[in-house]
Amino acid sequence: MFEEEIRFIRSLYGQGRVPLHEPSFFGNERKYLDECVDSTYVSSVGPFVDRFEHDVAAYTGAARAVVCVNGTSALHMALLLSGVERGDEVVTQPLTFVATCNAISYTGAVPVFVDVDADTLGLSPVKLRTWLESNADLSGGECRNRTTGRRIKACVPMHTFGHPAKVDEIASVCREFGLALVEDAAEAMGSLFHGRHAGTFAGVGALSFNGNKTITTGGGGMLLFQDADLGAYAKHVTTQARVPRGWAFVHDQVGYNYRMPNINAALGCAQLECLDAILADKRETAEAYKAFFAGRRGFSFVHEPDGARSNYWLNAVLLESREMRDAFLGETNGCGVSTRPAWELMNRLPMFGECQRGDIANALDIEARLVNLPSGVRRKEMSCVS
């Protein structure tokens, strides 16, 4: 039934097993790893940690960047630094990876689900405003849920598959209702919105460098700040809040063991040197998919939103029905071509099933019809070694 689609994907990636997305190592990875091992600084202190933070801040335009052990810990810390406390509510989208809601839960807060936009797959500013106007009151400088009485403290849009949400409009709504904005940019390294890097529109943004991301540190994440002082405080808290005092072990508050090891940062420094070449390769793949699926009955390619330059972390198509989606998933995976559906919506998971939600018609429709396509780097060599 889908022979032509499978043949096309194989024309891009070859005749063997086609993974959904695997890491690519073309540059100084082995060199930097050897340097790290030879130095014996393989844990959470070392020159590659400092360099990676500096280089990511420079690349993204953030005032300060702070490494974490993974994207989930970065998002957890971003929420804590934004003042989210136990018993609060945090507005987010139902179409997201579970880490978004897990991080909210780590703070003791409760997620509230607002719909996504069909063109971005990310949180809808219009739906956000509609939900807040219908369900929230501003009183004493705080936003409170009329039904639950809880404080609504923050909003977490996620840049789905690397496509930026309308974060400028979301930020405007958050300012109006007194909500802290935290960007889940875990999938958006290299994505721009109106020329500005994803994750830098909020007070705090979170990146991920998991093994399947556009660039990887094996496991790792990063906090992005527009306030350098807040970034310095974050580095202190994520390093067990240890106060530098010679050989003494002095800690001035409850801290977190969230620091990325130097050996992971070494990998990240090499990967970052190749990022522009990786993004160019992935854009070529996205353009090839877009041309192939243009006008193809039953398929609609998910392209970057207006005003955005997406990293195309994972390419996606929308099929005309859930039944067609399931058939496509079965046939492609059965032939060794890795495809996958969207995540199960968060409100359908047992731990979040009782959470309040608005009208989520777009999320329901997208979840029923979306399929991610193989999206890894196709080039075998790149010129990215400095």
JOTACOR-V711442 format. One record per helix or strand. SS is the DSSP state (H for helix, E for strand). FROM is the first residue (numbers start at 1). TO is the last residue. If there is no record, write none. Layout:
ss: [SS:SS]
from: [FROM:FROM]
to: [TO:TO]
This chain:
ss: [H:E:H:H:E:H:E:H:E:E:E:H:E:E:E:E:H:H:E:E:E:E:E:H:E:E:E:E:H:H:E:E:E:H:E:E:H:H:E:H:E]
from: [3:18:29:47:64:71:89:98:110:116:123:125:136:142:151:158:160:167:180:192:196:204:221:228:239:242:251:257:262:275:299:308:316:322:337:340:346:350:357:361:370]
to: [13:18:39:60:68:81:93:106:114:116:123:135:139:145:156:158:162:177:184:193:197:208:225:237:239:242:251:257:273:293:301:309:319:334:337:341:348:352:357:369:372]
